[in-house]
Amino acid sequence: MNTTANRRLPIGVFDSGVGGLTVLKALREALPGEDLIYLGDTARLPYGTKSPASISRYASQATRLLQQRDIKLLVVACNTASAVALDVLREQMQPLPVIGVVEPGASAAVAARPAGRHLVLATEATVRLGAYRRAIELLDPAARVNELACEMLVSLAEEGWHDGAIAEAIVARYVDELGAVAEAADSVILGCTHFPLLRAPIAAAFADSVSVVDSASTTATVAHDLLDSLDLAADRGHPGSVRLLATDGAGRFARVGGWFLGADLAANDVELVDL
C-alpha cells in the first residue's frame, strides 16, 4: 500500500456515537491534507454499558462499512471499542493498519508523569476491562493506576452541559468518591472521547499541578507518524475533506456533534447508513 492511488484514499474514523469527533477534530488539525470519513454508530450507543461480545460485534459491523469505502487507515476513536475490540478489528481489517485511542493516551500520561499516580475517568466497560491500567503498567511498571467509571459525564456532554454549576457538582461528586486517591493523583486521563468537553470542570476538581491528559491529539500524532512510515500520507497541497456517517438521528448527530467538532453542522451534513 504505497502507491500514489493509495495515498489519496481516506482515513476511516469510527466511534459508537459523536464523542469521537474530538479525535476527528485533532486529525483535521494534524493532517489537513487528508480526506476523512467518520462513522458514528448512533443507533446502538452507548457502547460503554454493553457486554464485550456485543461491543466487538457492533464494532466489527461498523468498521466493515468503512473498509468497503476503501480507506487506508482505521482510527478507532472510541475508548470502549479500543479497550474491547482492537485485536478483533486488526484481524478483520488486515492488512489495513488500525490504531486505537487507549495506547496513545497511556503513552501521553506516562510521558507527562513518569512513575506517577494516574487516575482514569472512563465508561463502565473501559474501567471493567482495565485497558488503561494494562497499557500504562506495560509502559511504566512503577506507575500506579486507579480507574473510575463516570457514565453521567457522557450524558452531560451530550446535553451540552459542559460547564457551570451542574457540571462542576457532578464532577465533584465523582471525585469525592475517591477521596485520598483523587487528592494524590499526578495525572487525570480523560478515558472517554466525550470528556474533553468537560475538561474545565474536571480540571477544576484537581490541583493545578495535576496533568489532564486527552488522547485525541496524541492519537492524531500517532496517525501522522504511521502514515509517513508506510508512505501513505496524502500529497502536500491536497485539500482534505470530511464525510460524516451515522446509523441513526442525523439531526441530533449534527446538533450534538457540532459541540465536539467545534463547528456548526446541519442534518444534511450527515449521511445515514445501514449496517
N, C-alpha and C positions, 0 to 999 in steps of 0.2 A: 504493500500500500504506500508507494512513494512516487506515484505518477502525478503529473500536473492535474489530471482529472480528479484524482482523489483529494488533492489539496483543496479543491473547490467544493467538496462535499461539506454539508453542515455538521455541526456538533449537536447531538441529541442530549436534552436535559430532562430528567424525569423526577417527579415528586408525586406524593399522594394527593396534593392539593395545590395551594397557592404559595405556601411558605418558601418553596424552592426558588421563587422569583428573586429572593435575596441573593441566591447563588447566581442566577441568570444575570442580575444587575452587575455583580462582580465580574462575571465572564465578559460582559459587554465592555466594561471599563478596561480590563486587562487585554482583551482580544478584539479590538474594534473592527478588525477586518474580517472576522469570522461570521458566517451565517449560523444562526442558532434556531433550533426547533425545540420548543418546550411543551411537555405533556403533563398536565395535572389530572390525576385520576379522581376528580371531584365527586364522581358518582359513588365512590366507595370509601371516602375518607371518614374518620381519621384512621390511619393505619396503626397508630400508637396503642390502641386498645385491642387490636386483633391478635389472633394466635400466630405463631411463626409460620405454620403451614399456610394460612390464609395470606399472610403478608408476602411470602415467597411466590404463591400462585398469582396474586394480583400484580406484583412487580414484574413477573415473567410475561404476563399477558400484555401489560402496558408497554414494556420495553421492546417486545416483539414488533409492535406497531412502528416504533421509531426505527427499528432495524430495517423494516420494509421501506422506510423513507430514505434509505441509502445514506446513513450517517457515517462519519469517520471516527467518532469518539462518543462514548456514552458517559455522561456525568450523572450519577445517582445523587440528586440534590435533596435527599431525604435521609435524615439521620436514622429513622427506624428501618427503612429499607436497606440502608448501608449496613446497619448492625445485623440484620437478619438474613438478607438475600444476596449479598455482594458476590459470594462464591458461586451461587447458583446462576447469577446473571453473567458472570465472567465466563462460565462454561457455556451458557446458551449463546452468548454473543461472539465467541471466539471465531476468527482471530481479531475481532474488533477490540480495541483497548477500552477498559471500563475503570472509572475511578469513582470513589465514594467521598463522603464528607467527614467520616469519623477519623480516618488516619491523618488527613491534613490538619484537622482540629487538634488532635492529640499532639502532633508534632509542634504546632504553634504554641500550645500550652507548655510543653517541655522546654522549648527554646526560651520562652518568656520567664519560666521559673524552674530551673534545674533543681532536682531533688526537692521539689516543692510539694505543698499540700493543695491538691486540686479538688474543686467542687464542681460536679457536673449537674447542670439543670437540664432535664430532658423529659421525654414521654415515658409512659409506663413500660413499653416494650424495650426501648433503648436501655433503660435502667435495669430492667429484669434480666437482660442478656449480658449486662456488664461490658458493653462494647468499648466504651471509652476507657474503662479500667484496664482491660486487657491491652488495648493499644498503647496507653501511657506506660504501663508497667513493662511492656516489651521494650519501649524506647528508653526508659529510665527506671531501673529496678529500685532506686532509692526513693522514688516518688510515693506519695500517699494519696489515695483517691477515695472520695465519697461522692455518692450519686443521689439525686433527689428527683422524683417524678413530680412534675408541675403541670398537670393536664389543663388546669384552669387558665394558665397563661396563654395556651393556644386559643382558647375562646376569647380572651381579652384582645389578642392581636387581630382576630378575625372580625371582632365587633368594632374595631377602630379605637378602642380604649387603651391607647398606647402610653398615656401619661396621666398625670392628675392624681387626685386623692384615692380613687378606687384602685387604680393600678398599683400605686405605692403601698396601699394597705394589704392587697392580696400578696404581692411580692414579700412584704414584711412578714406576713403570716407564715408563708412557706419557710423563709429564712429562720424565723423564730423557732420552728420545729427542730432545727438542727442545733441550736444553742451554741455551745463552745466550738463545735465543728465548723460552723459558719464563721465565727469570730477568728478562728485560726487559719482560714483559707488564704493561700497566696494567690490563687487564680480561680476565677469562675468561668467555666466553659459553657457557652450557650449551645447546648446539645440538641437543639431543635431549630429548624430554619425560621420558625415564627418568632423566636425570641429576640433577634436583633431589633425588631420594632419596639421592644420593651427594654432596650439597653439602658435608657436613662433611669427608670425606676429600679432596675436591677443593680446598676452601678451605685445608686444612692443608698442601697441597703447594705453596702460594704464599705470598708475603709478605703481611703483614696489610694493606698498602697497596693490594693488588690488589682491584679491584671484581669480584665474582662476579655475573653477570647471568643472570637466569632470565626467559624471555619470557612465562611464564604470566600473571603479574599485569599486565604491560603489555598483553598481548592482551585481557585482561578489561576494562581501561580503554578500549581502542580499541572493543570491542564496546559498552560502555556509552555512549560518546560517539556512536557511529554510530546506535544505536537512538534516541537522543534527537534527533539531527539529522534522522532520517527519520520522526519521530513514530510510532515503533513500540514504544516502551518500554511494558511492562505497566503497568496501572493500579496506583497506590500501594495498598498494603494487600493485594494479591493474594498468597496463599501459594504460592511456587514449588514445583515438583515435579521429580523426576528419574526418567527411564526409561533403563534400561541394556540395550543390544542387543549381541549378539556373534554371529559366524558359526561359532564352534566353542568347545567347552570351557567351559561355564558354571561348572563347579566351580573350574577353575583361574583363570578370569577373576575370580571372586569372591574367591578366596584372595589372588591377587597384586594385584588391583585395590584391595582394601581398604588396602594399604600406600600406594598412590598417592593414593587419595581421602581417606585419613585417617579411615576409618570402617569398621566391620565390615560385611561383605557375605556373603550366603548364595547358594548356587547358584540358588535360586528367585527371587532379586532380578534375575536376568539372563535376558532373553528371547533364545532362539536364533532366528536368521533365515537364510534362504537368499537369495543374491543372484542 
